[in-house]
């Protein structure tokens, strides 16, 4: 009866962790009288089908293979799977996971550090590892258990789990001035690197910095001071993995998944504990003698010299070094030259002990390797129960394999012998990869001439500038397009013509490309013949010579001047008022924050200024006169202050100023000077317009210490000035708070509006500008308030946001909009897109995506017909988290539209990160848009940027035919506004659903 065969997929077989866990698995497999095939995947994109038919169950260690390969093993090979320290929950694989209890071990470590009096504890760990994320989770939970606030600045990802990563982490802690004096370190090697670096720079562990590592490795045991560490019980991990796999093979159910192996905290000196002297000797395996160590180094050195130059032509020649540890060796090469399907060709097999060599070439399918025919050559003295496989890429990037068979012998319990075996395996794997790489380089050199010829053709025909830099001589070649771009007659290195401000970033990008193989692509300015600079995006790639050294770099440049011009316009739009050129709300908030930070307790005043009777002027003389008036006011206010940053226009006729002072009378005199500035009426187009202002004043730090509070209280004082007769100023006083009682009354009414079914949805049609067809509808909230009738959302949405009542209201809006869309389709109407406004509070809500899924499932709404409109301001507070959430929504089929575009941040760097498919131009730009008006340029820029990013554009607030015609000409996709229809109740909106198209030319 054939023995059960267990397959082990491991990134490596040597080293502390991999060697010990392989040994544990090997010993446990032996106890089952089974066979083990250990495959070294080398941590690459391993997808070899080798041994798939020979193995009865698989153990996968860490990230030995990709998720796609794991799913292939599950779905196609259909063999039991157990993973060690690899989370497969999201892969929907019916396999068993086993982890050391990372969270529990870390919690014990944090508890121990707290016991030493530490209350500020950091975390250092490489977050790409599943294990590390669990350790970080345990760290967060432990802080909560001890009521210690989590600080994200106390977390360092060193980008690897080795000594160098630890040294980088130590440097970061020192540069930050030791913001914490103790840390949980995710691996012992990281911790050892930190100890080394701290010690080099004169800092003491644990006196200056205490730490606890994770792994309880030899490196930590022998560091100075010795490292306190969490022992993850590697032997039990391997043993438990084999037991769980045999349970699966025998159809014995496992009650726990994942299966956790408890970790132990091993206390030494690095945490602040005092070790007994008898435990401070260097931790060494008692079975290792000095002579064995010396012999190990000598033999390994000789083997390294030999194997790195060996071409694996004759495995028999390796008997002198492999016979003490292996029974047989076998080399399988990929063969696609024979008739039939490609197969693995076993052209070398040699039994080291029976002096038997395979004569006839054997071709088999890779899945059936090692073939049953080889088992007949196994020694009777403890058959080849352990097979090591070293897959490697051969000719044509096809999989080949070197296999070595060994017996479960007593040397498996000897550290020197076991590590020697593993070392030989690793070195043979490196030699095979080196041999394959050299062959690839040889093939590449043969193709280089052909590539150069093809590049020459591309260079002559491309519209982009093409450059070729000989990195050995610094000679440069350009194509004609590059010469035309800069107007130069001779080519030059970038560093000779680059803008000084771009030089450092260019050198950094080049360094990362050469050292880390990062993509070389950078935006920079190059000097033209006339001395002007042109913005380009430069990209390229290095070609290496046969010695692996950079030889040439070839790339392209593309003129992006138009895009940069649009970015400047968008940036100005983001931080300045388009009409007056003053700072806008967003930028002014930063001014206040800076003032608070720099002046600390030095006082300043915030003045909110509102023009009296501005609406009447607008209504009487028209919006153009209103704009002239606002520009006039801005000009006179600028004359009162020293810097433009001290004054802003928040919108409409509201201006805000910041005024530093020493004595209170200075503030009142400044407020009076504002009135004096406007004592002379403005004369425009023979029209005499008198101007008065109402000013509200709040004081820092008396009335508040942040921008929101100060502006809010100045605003309250301004309304008090208007109520007192206008054309005056008022200082904020606490009794003005009584005026907010109305707000409280509205809040109380809002709390009962939802449960009393007082909310209704109106729908405004969105029209395709090219076809005239109804594209969709925006669902707009209205409040049918008892005693007041229909209340505009302008009166209650802001209050609902502030009180977080927007969350249940927004959930009802989404539910009702989905229901209504289903009602229309049930009546036979063609499905249309439904746009729903999503507030910032909803996006911050825990479980928002789950709630959306539940509503879609409940209403059976097709998410492809659902559009979420979000404003720019809602995404900035927590940009990365919001982007992740939006990606989840788009994965469901929901489209994301950026609402009120142009009124907020409008940063292209942010815009390109967002998973949006539409933007909506704010109606404030549309309402004033004519051929002569400056807002037309802004609308053009928005449409240009959106089209370049492949985003659809919706314009809102269309009220005139000329606006419709301009937008259609500019390439806007959709529109909505009173020109086609006001928002309508659902039953009235159905009239639009019956139309095939609208005649928009009327």
Protein Blocks (a to p, Z undefined) as FASTA:
>chain_A
ZZdddddddfblgdjklmmmmmmmmmmmmmnopacddddeklpacfbfghklmpgbdcde
hjlbcfklmmmmmmmnopacddehiafklnopacddddddfklmmmmmmmmmmmnopabd
cddddfkbmklmmmmmmmmmmmmmnopacdfklpccehiabfklmmmmmmmmmmnopaaf
bdcdfbfklmmmmmmmmmmnopacfkloccddehjpaklmmgccddddddehlmlmmmmm
mmmmmmmmnopacfbdcddddddddddfknopacdfklmpccddfkbcfklmmmmmmmmm
mmmmmmmmcghlammlmmmmmmmmmmbdcdddddfkbgcjdddddfbdcdfklopacfbd
cdddfklpccfklmmmpcfehpafbccddddddehhiacdddddddddfklmpmklmmmm
mmmmmmmmmmmmmmmmmmmmmmmmmmmmmmmmmmmmmmmmpmbdcddddfknopacddfk
lmmmnopabdcdfklmgcfklmmmmmmmmmmmmmnopacddddddddfkopacddddddd
ddddfkopafbdcdddddfklmmmmmmmmmmmmmpcfklopacfklmmmmmmmmmmmnom
accdddddddehklmmmmmnojklmmmmmmmmmmmmmmmpmbfklpccfbhjbccddddd
fbfklmmmmmmmmmmmmmpccdeehiacdddddddddddfkloccfklmmmmmmmmmmmm
mmnngaiaddddfklmmmmmmmmmmmmmmmmmmmnopaccdddddddfklopafbdcddd
ddddehklpadfklmmmmmmmnommmmmmmmmmmmmmmmmmmmmmnopacddddddddfk
lmmpghklmmmmmmmmmnopafklpccdddfklmmmmmmlmmmmmmmmmmnopacddehi
hjlnopaklmmmpccfbdcddfklmmmgcfklmklmmmmmmmmmmmmnopacddehiabf
klmmmmmmnopabdcdjkloccddfklmmmmmmpmbdcfkZZ
